Amino acid sequence: MFSNIGIPGLILILVLALIIFGPKKLPEIGRAVGQSLKEFKNSTKGIIEDDKIEEDKTKK
């Protein structure tokens, strides 16, 4: 979907975000997005590990 954004597109998105949210809110938004991605990654990692454990149990 966004495979052809390129550097100019990213700069445009960053400038628009700066205008819309302001310089004080951007670090908070970035922090929140980072924490959300970290939680999502940990959750999916846990699900994958649970699936591997279940597969091992069924093979025995």
Secondary structure, DSSP 8 states (H G I E B T S, - for coil): --TT-HHHHHHHHHHHHHHHH-TTTHHHHHHHHHHHHHHHHHHHHHHHHHHHHHHHHHH-
